[in-house]
Amino acid sequence: MSDETAAASAPEKQIVIQKLYVKDLSFEAPNTPAVYSQEWRPEINLNLQTKNSQVGDDTREVVLSVTAEAKLGDKVAFIVEVHQAGVFLIKGFTPDEQAQIIGAYCPNLLFPFAREAITDLVGKGGFPGLLLQPVNFDALYIQQMEEMAKAKAESATTSDKH
């Protein structure tokens, strides 16, 4: 088979953003107005999660959930949560490539939109703007894959002993 024939028979690789949207968002400031009078030196806890589901043959919805909690001492100043979603056409990739696209590439695309929504909500709550630093979703994906492989290896070792 010639190189041209092989190239023609290989499926075309495509990633197309079909829709970006906020799926859910919430903001709570349970200790206002008392927290406004305190010195603003919050401890910020950040939690990131991704979920995905198939919505068509080559189409997936990926949802990046970002939760930020600000505490002043033992009092919660605010909790903000944004579920930023996107529908992506992902076509022509191997299963491993597709998993990395869903687990790292798509969250990288969604994060700036979630960050903007969080900054906006925190400001509307009367607090100084919260600017989230960039996140390396590629490194997080690799770390998750390594942890899953380690857990699988440990599980296999444990089941061999029984």
N, CA, C and O of each residue as an XYZ file, in Angstrom:
648
protein
N       0.852     -1.178      0.000
C       0.000      0.000      0.000
C       0.894      1.235      0.000
O       1.861      1.312      0.758
N       0.569      2.185     -0.840
C       1.372      3.401     -0.920
C       1.062      4.312      0.263
O       0.052      4.148      0.946
N       1.956      5.276      0.489
C       1.748      6.237      1.569
C       0.468      7.040      1.355
O      -0.239      7.359      2.311
N       0.170      7.370      0.078
C      -1.040      8.140     -0.220
C      -2.288      7.344      0.127
O      -3.245      7.896      0.670
N      -2.285      6.031     -0.186
C      -3.441      5.183      0.115
C      -3.612      5.050      1.615
O      -4.738      5.094      2.111
N      -2.511      4.886      2.355
C      -2.574      4.771      3.817
C      -3.115      6.064      4.419
O      -3.939      6.022      5.332
N      -2.666      7.195      3.925
C      -3.128      8.479      4.438
C      -4.608      8.680      4.124
O      -5.346      9.227      4.944
N      -5.042      8.248      2.958
C      -6.436      8.415      2.565
C      -7.355      7.524      3.406
O      -8.491      7.903      3.690
N      -6.867      6.330      3.810
C      -7.711      5.411      4.571
C      -7.698      5.718      6.069
O      -8.586      5.264      6.791
N      -6.716      6.475      6.550
C      -6.664      6.840      7.967
C      -7.742      7.883      8.240
O      -7.907      8.830      7.470
N      -8.483      7.705      9.353
C      -9.529      8.686      9.651
C      -8.923     10.050      9.968
O      -7.862     10.143     10.586
N      -9.605     11.094      9.540
C      -9.152     12.456      9.801
C      -9.357     12.762     11.282
O     -10.431     12.519     11.832
N      -8.318     13.297     11.919
C      -8.407     13.650     13.341
C      -9.031     15.037     13.461
O      -8.608     15.991     12.807
N     -10.054     15.119     14.320
C     -10.743     16.384     14.504
C     -11.102     16.585     15.966
O     -11.525     15.657     16.655
N     -10.925     17.813     16.421
C     -11.480     18.259     17.697
C     -12.176     19.577     17.377
O     -11.540     20.548     16.967
N     -13.490     19.594     17.570
C     -14.266     20.781     17.255
C     -15.110     21.143     18.472
O     -15.865     20.317     18.985
N     -14.974     22.383     18.926
C     -15.828     22.874     20.015
C     -17.194     23.163     19.397
O     -17.314     23.988     18.492
N     -18.218     22.476     19.895
C     -19.557     22.722     19.368
C     -20.349     23.694     20.230
O     -21.208     24.419     19.728
N     -20.059     23.708     21.530
C     -20.789     24.604     22.427
C     -20.010     24.736     23.725
O     -19.463     23.752     24.223
N     -19.954     25.943     24.277
C     -19.387     26.206     25.602
C     -20.469     26.880     26.428
O     -21.155     27.778     25.938
N     -20.629     26.451     27.691
C     -21.705     27.004     28.510
C     -21.459     26.741     29.988
O     -20.720     25.830     30.362
N     -22.099     27.563     30.824
C     -22.095     27.332     32.264
C     -23.240     26.373     32.546
O     -24.396     26.671     32.246
N     -22.919     25.234     33.116
C     -23.938     24.226     33.428
C     -24.555     24.487     34.801
O     -25.744     24.251     35.017
N     -23.725     24.979     35.727
C     -24.205     25.259     37.078
C     -23.237     26.235     37.721
O     -22.036     26.195     37.453
N     -23.761     27.113     38.572
C     -22.881     27.960     39.363
C     -23.592     28.352     40.643
O     -24.817     28.455     40.704
N     -22.770     28.569     41.669
C     -23.337     29.002     42.948
C     -22.310     29.846     43.691
O     -21.100     29.711     43.515
N     -22.847     30.713     44.520
C     -22.018     31.576     45.355
C     -22.697     31.689     46.705
O     -23.892     31.976     46.785
N     -21.940     31.465     47.759
C     -22.457     31.606     49.119
C     -21.473     32.440     49.924
O     -20.260     32.253     49.835
N     -22.007     33.352     50.702
C     -21.201     34.160     51.621
C     -21.918     34.118     52.974
O     -22.590     35.076     53.358
N     -21.770     32.996     53.695
C     -22.592     32.767     54.893
C     -22.307     33.696     56.072
O     -23.159     33.842     56.949
N     -21.159     34.313     56.115
C     -20.810     35.144     57.280
C     -20.719     36.628     56.971
O     -20.018     37.378     57.651
N     -21.438     37.041     55.931
C     -21.513     38.472     55.651
C     -22.599     39.067     56.531
O     -23.546     38.352     56.862
N     -22.525     40.291     56.917
C     -21.520     41.289     56.585
C     -20.317     41.290     57.527
O     -19.388     42.074     57.334
N     -20.320     40.415     58.552
C     -19.248     40.444     59.561
C     -17.857     40.269     58.942
O     -16.906     40.908     59.392
N     -17.719     39.416     57.920
C     -16.385     39.170     57.349
C     -15.830     40.385     56.612
O     -14.618     40.492     56.426
N     -16.710     41.308     56.186
C     -16.232     42.494     55.477
C     -15.381     43.388     56.372
O     -14.539     44.135     55.875
N     -15.591     43.321     57.678
C     -14.850     44.199     58.590
C     -13.530     43.585     59.061
O     -12.773     44.228     59.788
N     -13.253     42.345     58.651
C     -12.005     41.691     59.052
C     -10.907     41.975     58.025
O     -11.180     42.285     56.866
N      -9.657     41.860     58.486
C      -8.531     42.006     57.560
C      -8.620     40.898     56.518
O      -8.816     39.732     56.862
N      -8.479     41.259     55.256
C      -8.659     40.303     54.165
C      -7.358     39.557     53.873
O      -6.556     39.973     53.036
N      -7.172     38.454     54.578
C      -6.043     37.544     54.356
C      -6.606     36.129     54.376
O      -6.364     35.370     55.314
N      -7.353     35.782     53.344
C      -8.050     34.497     53.364
C      -7.138     33.311     53.050
O      -6.107     33.445     52.391
N      -7.547     32.173     53.536
C      -6.961     30.898     53.106
C      -7.897     30.386     52.026
O      -9.092     30.211     52.264
N      -7.359     30.146     50.850
C      -8.173     29.705     49.717
C      -7.924     28.222     49.477
O      -6.782     27.791     49.317
N      -8.995     27.454     49.454
C      -8.922     26.035     49.091
C      -9.585     25.871     47.731
O     -10.693     26.356     47.505
N      -8.899     25.187     46.835
C      -9.386     25.010     45.471
C      -9.561     23.527     45.184
O      -8.700     22.715     45.520
N     -10.679     23.182     44.562
C     -10.960     21.797     44.195
C     -11.367     21.766     42.726
O     -12.242     22.522     42.303
N     -10.733     20.894     41.956
C     -11.031     20.741     40.530
C     -11.477     19.313     40.259
O     -10.890     18.364     40.779
N     -12.505     19.166     39.454
C     -12.956     17.838     39.033
C     -13.444     17.931     37.595
O     -13.924     18.975     37.152
N     -13.313     16.824     36.878
C     -13.877     16.770     35.535
C     -14.759     15.536     35.416
O     -14.508     14.497     36.026
N     -15.783     15.689     34.619
C     -16.678     14.585     34.273
C     -16.942     14.693     32.788
O     -16.849     15.771     32.201
N     -17.274     13.555     32.184
C     -17.630     13.608     30.776
C     -18.690     12.558     30.491
O     -18.819     11.561     31.201
N     -19.435     12.809     29.442
C     -20.445     11.843     29.008
C     -20.573     11.919     27.493
O     -20.360     12.964     26.879
N     -20.923     10.794     26.920
C     -21.094     10.738     25.473
C     -22.481     11.274     25.136
O     -23.471     10.877     25.750
N     -22.550     12.179     24.156
C     -23.831     12.750     23.750
C     -24.150     12.458     22.286
O     -25.219     12.821     21.795
N     -23.239     11.816     21.604
C     -23.418     11.430     20.204
C     -22.305     10.476     19.829
O     -21.449     10.162     20.656
N     -22.308     10.010     18.586
C     -21.295      9.044     18.160
C     -19.878      9.515     18.441
O     -19.092      8.779     19.036
N     -19.546     10.705     18.033
C     -18.196     11.250     18.229
C     -18.235     12.521     19.073
O     -17.310     13.332     19.025
N     -19.299     12.690     19.838
C     -19.501     13.928     20.574
C     -19.557     13.656     22.069
O     -20.249     12.744     22.522
N     -18.814     14.463     22.833
C     -18.788     14.316     24.287
C     -19.025     15.654     24.953
O     -18.611     16.705     24.463
N     -19.707     15.582     26.087
C     -19.812     16.741     26.959
C     -18.749     16.563     28.028
O     -18.666     15.512     28.664
N     -17.940     17.586     28.224
C     -16.933     17.596     29.279
C     -17.309     18.728     30.227
O     -17.552     19.857     29.801
N     -17.352     18.406     31.526
C     -17.711     19.399     32.541
C     -16.544     19.547     33.514
O     -16.114     18.578     34.140
N     -16.048     20.756     33.628
C     -14.998     21.088     34.590
C     -15.669     21.778     35.773
O     -16.279     22.837     35.622
N     -15.551     21.171     36.945
C     -16.105     21.759     38.169
C     -14.966     22.382     38.961
O     -13.981     21.715     39.278
N     -15.107     23.664     39.277
C     -14.110     24.389     40.048
C     -14.815     24.955     41.281
O     -15.783     25.707     41.171
N     -14.309     24.578     42.453
C     -14.859     25.082     43.707
C     -13.740     25.787     44.458
O     -12.655     25.237     44.645
N     -14.020     27.007     44.884
C     -13.057     27.773     45.681
C     -13.744     28.187     46.978
O     -14.857     28.713     46.972
N     -13.057     27.938     48.086
C     -13.567     28.322     49.400
C     -12.552     29.249     50.046
O     -11.365     28.931     50.119
N     -13.027     30.400     50.516
C     -12.162     31.360     51.204
C     -12.557     31.384     52.670
O     -13.727     31.559     53.010
N     -11.558     31.206     53.536
C     -11.797     31.237     54.977
C     -10.947     32.317     55.618
O      -9.798     32.540     55.235
N     -11.529     32.976     56.592
C     -10.807     33.914     57.454
C     -10.817     33.268     58.830
O     -11.828     33.289     59.532
N      -9.678     32.691     59.209
C      -9.645     31.916     60.452
C     -10.538     30.702     60.296
O     -10.359     29.909     59.371
N     -11.509     30.550     61.204
C     -12.406     29.403     61.115
C     -13.751     29.760     60.467
O     -14.658     28.930     60.410
N     -13.868     30.997     59.983
C     -15.123     31.438     59.358
C     -15.010     31.408     57.832
O     -14.018     31.856     57.257
N     -16.043     30.873     57.197
C     -16.092     30.856     55.732
C     -16.506     32.240     55.240
O     -17.571     32.743     55.598
N     -15.668     32.838     54.431
C     -16.007     34.128     53.823
C     -16.925     33.889     52.625
O     -17.984     34.504     52.500
N     -16.491     32.980     51.746
C     -17.350     32.620     50.608
C     -16.969     31.249     50.074
O     -15.864     30.748     50.279
N     -17.935     30.674     49.382
C     -17.733     29.442     48.612
C     -18.317     29.726     47.239
O     -19.471     30.137     47.119
N     -17.528     29.509     46.221
C     -17.997     29.710     44.850
C     -17.740     28.417     44.075
O     -16.680     27.803     44.193
N     -18.730     28.025     43.286
C     -18.599     26.798     42.500
C     -19.130     27.063     41.096
O     -20.218     27.612     40.922
N     -18.348     26.666     40.107
C     -18.732     26.812     38.707
C     -18.523     25.476     38.009
O     -17.471     24.848     38.127
N     -19.554     25.059     37.278
C     -19.450     23.880     36.415
C     -19.462     24.412     34.985
O     -20.518     24.701     34.422
N     -18.273     24.534     34.414
C     -18.125     25.030     33.048
C     -18.115     23.822     32.121
O     -17.349     22.880     32.325
N     -18.961     23.853     31.114
C     -19.114     22.682     30.246
C     -18.853     23.037     28.791
O     -18.888     24.198     28.384
N     -18.594     22.002     28.040
C     -18.435     22.144     26.604
C     -18.840     20.856     25.920
O     -18.694     19.766     26.473
N     -19.347     20.995     24.717
C     -19.634     19.837     23.877
C     -18.582     19.850     22.778
O     -18.399     20.845     22.077
N     -17.896     18.719     22.647
C     -16.769     18.604     21.728
C     -16.976     17.441     20.768
O     -17.352     16.343     21.179
N     -16.728     17.691     19.495
C     -16.648     16.623     18.505
C     -15.201     16.138     18.543
O     -14.272     16.911     18.307
N     -15.019     14.854     18.843
C     -13.672     14.272     18.942
C     -13.680     13.044     18.041
O     -14.344     12.051     18.335
N     -12.942     13.121     16.950
C     -13.064     12.094     15.915
C     -11.694     11.698     15.366
O     -10.834     12.546     15.131
N     -11.512     10.399     15.167
C     -10.320      9.898     14.487
C      -9.134      9.620     15.391
O      -8.034      9.380     14.896
N      -9.326      9.647     16.707
C      -8.232      9.422     17.647
C      -8.315      8.022     18.232
O      -9.391      7.426     18.292
N      -7.170      7.500     18.663
C      -7.155      6.215     19.360
C      -7.830      6.393     20.722
O      -7.965      7.523     21.192
N      -8.256      5.303     21.363
C      -8.865      5.445     22.695
C      -7.956      6.150     23.711
O      -8.441      6.946     24.516
N      -6.654      5.873     23.684
C      -5.729      6.546     24.608
C      -5.632      8.038     24.310
O      -5.633      8.863     25.224
N      -5.548      8.382     23.018
C      -5.506      9.799     22.635
C      -6.799     10.499     23.042
O      -6.770     11.626     23.537
N      -7.927      9.833     22.835
C      -9.223     10.413     23.179
C      -9.334     10.630     24.686
O      -9.865     11.649     25.128
N      -8.841      9.684     25.472
C      -8.869      9.836     26.928
C      -8.060     11.052     27.360
O      -8.487     11.792     28.247
N      -6.902     11.270     26.750
C      -6.085     12.428     27.101
C      -6.752     13.732     26.658
O      -6.670     14.738     27.363
N      -7.398     13.721     25.517
C      -8.108     14.917     25.051
C      -9.215     15.279     26.043
O      -9.371     16.442     26.414
N      -9.978     14.273     26.464
C     -11.095     14.500     27.390
C     -10.581     14.869     28.784
O     -11.180     15.699     29.467
N      -9.469     14.252     29.205
C      -8.958     14.460     30.557
C      -8.044     15.658     30.739
O      -7.859     16.122     31.864
N      -7.467     16.172     29.654
C      -6.510     17.283     29.788
C      -6.794     18.425     28.815
O      -6.900     19.579     29.229
N      -6.917     18.113     27.536
C      -7.078     19.165     26.521
C      -8.371     19.957     26.730
O      -8.352     21.188     26.744
N      -9.489     19.250     26.891
C     -10.780     19.932     27.068
C     -10.811     20.762     28.361
O     -11.229     21.919     28.320
N     -10.380     20.207     29.510
C     -10.344     21.052     30.718
C      -9.454     22.289     30.554
O      -9.770     23.350     31.092
N      -8.336     22.160     29.810
C      -7.489     23.327     29.534
C      -8.264     24.403     28.778
O      -8.067     25.593     29.022
N      -9.137     23.997     27.867
C      -9.949     24.957     27.118
C     -11.043     25.574     27.997
O     -11.370     26.751     27.846
N     -11.605     24.785     28.909
C     -12.721     25.242     29.738
C     -12.282     26.137     30.903
O     -13.037     27.009     31.332
N     -11.073     25.924     31.412
C     -10.641     26.603     32.631
C     -10.705     28.139     32.560
O     -11.187     28.756     33.510
N     -10.246     28.778     31.484
C     -10.322     30.253     31.464
C     -11.755     30.781     31.608
O     -11.970     31.834     32.209
N     -12.722     30.061     31.064
C     -14.118     30.480     31.188
C     -14.598     30.325     32.629
O     -15.309     31.188     33.143
N     -14.214     29.230     33.281
C     -14.573     29.018     34.689
C     -13.899     30.073     35.567
O     -14.523     30.615     36.480
N     -12.628     30.362     35.291
C     -11.891     31.371     36.061
C     -12.574     32.731     35.958
O     -12.713     33.436     36.957
N     -12.999     33.098     34.760
C     -13.676     34.386     34.569
C     -14.989     34.429     35.353
O     -15.296     35.442     35.982
N     -15.762     33.346     35.325
C     -17.033     33.303     36.049
C     -16.804     33.419     37.557
O     -17.557     34.104     38.250
N     -15.769     32.753     38.061
C     -15.456     32.813     39.491
C     -15.039     34.227     39.892
O     -15.508     34.746     40.905
N     -14.173     34.846     39.117
C     -13.735     36.213     39.411
C     -14.935     37.156     39.449
O     -15.034     38.013     40.327
N     -15.836     36.993     38.499
C     -17.025     37.836     38.423
C     -17.942     37.621     39.636
O     -18.404     38.590     40.238
N     -18.204     36.375     39.991
C     -19.088     36.080     41.126
C     -18.509     36.582     42.444
O     -19.233     37.148     43.262
N     -17.213     36.379     42.653
C     -16.572     36.830     43.898
C     -16.655     38.355     44.004
O     -16.938     38.886     45.078
N     -16.413     39.054     42.907
C     -16.518     40.517     42.903
C     -17.935     40.989     43.193
O     -18.132     41.955     43.930
N     -18.924     40.308     42.615
C     -20.320     40.674     42.861
C     -20.733     40.365     44.296
O     -21.706     40.923     44.804
N     -19.982     39.467     44.950
C     -20.248     39.165     46.356
C     -19.640     40.182     47.304
O     -19.769     40.057     48.522
N     -18.968     41.202     46.742
C     -18.401     42.261     47.571
C     -16.993     41.987     48.061
O     -16.501     42.686     48.947
N     -16.340     40.986     47.504
C     -14.995     40.624     47.929
C     -13.969     41.061     46.893
O     -14.308     41.261     45.727
N     -12.715     41.212     47.317
C     -11.657     41.496     46.333
C     -11.608     40.365     45.302
O     -11.854     39.204     45.632
N     -11.295     40.707     44.079
C     -11.272     39.720     43.001
C     -10.381     38.528     43.313
O      -9.299     38.673     43.882
N     -10.847     37.368     42.938
C     -10.078     36.134     43.097
C      -9.622     35.715     41.707
O     -10.430     35.319     40.868
N      -8.324     35.806     41.477
C      -7.771     35.413     40.184
C      -7.078     34.072     40.366
O      -6.022     33.987     40.993
N      -7.676     33.034     39.816
C      -7.087     31.699     39.913
C      -5.899     31.589     38.969
O      -5.952     32.044     37.827
N      -4.844     30.988     39.454
C      -3.646     30.789     38.646
C      -3.894     29.678     37.621
O      -4.753     28.824     37.837
N      -3.158     29.680     36.519
C      -3.321     28.615     35.524
C      -3.085     27.239     36.149
O      -2.344     27.096     37.121
N      -3.728     26.245     35.569
C      -3.619     24.861     36.038
C      -3.045     24.024     34.913
O      -3.459     24.160     33.761
N      -2.102     23.163     35.234
C      -1.503     22.266     34.244
C      -2.308     20.965     34.226
O      -1.990     20.017     34.943
N      -3.350     20.933     33.400
C      -4.206     19.756     33.330
C      -3.484     18.557     32.718
O      -3.830     17.411     33.007
N      -2.484     18.816     31.874
C      -1.699     17.704     31.316
C      -0.971     16.960     32.440
O      -0.975     15.730     32.482
N      -0.348     17.713     33.345
C       0.358     17.091     34.476
C      -0.624     16.383     35.407
O      -0.329     15.293     35.899
N      -1.775     16.983     35.653
C      -2.784     16.340     36.510
C      -3.283     15.042     35.885
O      -3.502     14.055     36.587
N      -3.461     15.044     34.559
C      -3.915     13.843     33.861
C      -2.861     12.738     33.968
O      -3.196     11.587     34.246
N      -1.598     13.081     33.748
C      -0.515     12.095     33.852
C      -0.445     11.536     35.266
O      -0.287     10.329     35.453
N      -0.563     12.413     36.265
C      -0.541     11.973     37.662
C      -1.708     11.024     37.943
O      -1.531     10.011     38.620
N      -2.881     11.341     37.434
C      -4.054     10.480     37.636
C      -3.845      9.117     36.973
O      -4.197      8.088     37.551
N      -3.279      9.103     35.777
C      -3.028      7.837     35.082
C      -2.007      6.995     35.849
O      -2.153      5.777     35.948
N      -0.964      7.650     36.395
C       0.046      6.932     37.178
C      -0.566      6.349     38.445
O      -0.256      5.218     38.818
N      -1.433      7.112     39.111
C      -2.084      6.624     40.327
C      -3.010      5.449     40.026
O      -3.080      4.494     40.799
N      -3.728      5.523     38.888
C      -4.611      4.423     38.505
C      -3.803      3.164     38.169
O      -4.207      2.056     38.523
N      -2.676      3.329     37.493
C      -1.825      2.190     37.154
C      -1.247      1.558     38.418
O      -1.179      0.334     38.532
N      -0.829      2.402     39.370
C      -0.286      1.902     40.633
C      -1.361      1.143     41.414
O      -1.095      0.070     41.957
N      -2.570      1.697     41.470
C      -3.666      1.036     42.180
C      -4.015     -0.297     41.515
O      -4.313     -1.274     42.202
N      -3.978     -0.337     40.186
C      -4.275     -1.563     39.452
C      -3.203     -2.617     39.736
O      -3.517     -3.793     39.921
N      -1.940     -2.192     39.770
C      -0.837     -3.111     40.056
C      -0.945     -3.653     41.479
O      -0.733     -4.843     41.713
N      -1.274     -2.775     42.429
C      -1.432     -3.207     43.821
C      -2.607     -4.154     43.967
O      -2.539     -5.120     44.727
N      -3.676     -3.886     43.249
C      -4.859     -4.751     43.278
C      -4.526     -6.124     42.706
O      -4.964     -7.141     43.243
N      -3.759     -6.161     41.629
C      -3.368     -7.433     41.022
C      -2.471     -8.220     41.977
O      -2.611     -9.437     42.096
N      -1.552     -7.535     42.657
C      -0.656     -8.173     43.613
C      -1.454     -8.739     44.786
O      -1.183     -9.847     45.249
N      -2.434     -7.979     45.263
C      -3.267     -8.420     46.382
C      -4.109     -9.621     45.992
O      -4.242    -10.554     46.784
N      -4.689     -9.626     44.781
C      -5.523    -10.743     44.364
C      -4.696    -11.984     44.071
O      -5.214    -13.096     44.172
N      -3.417    -11.829     43.708
C      -2.545    -12.986     43.483
C      -2.251    -13.719     44.788
O      -2.005    -14.925     44.779
N      -2.277    -12.999     45.909
C      -1.955    -13.584     47.203
C      -3.127    -14.404     47.755
O      -2.943    -15.187     48.687
N      -4.321    -14.233     47.193
C      -5.491    -14.934     47.729
C      -5.770    -16.191     46.977
O      -6.721    -16.904     47.297
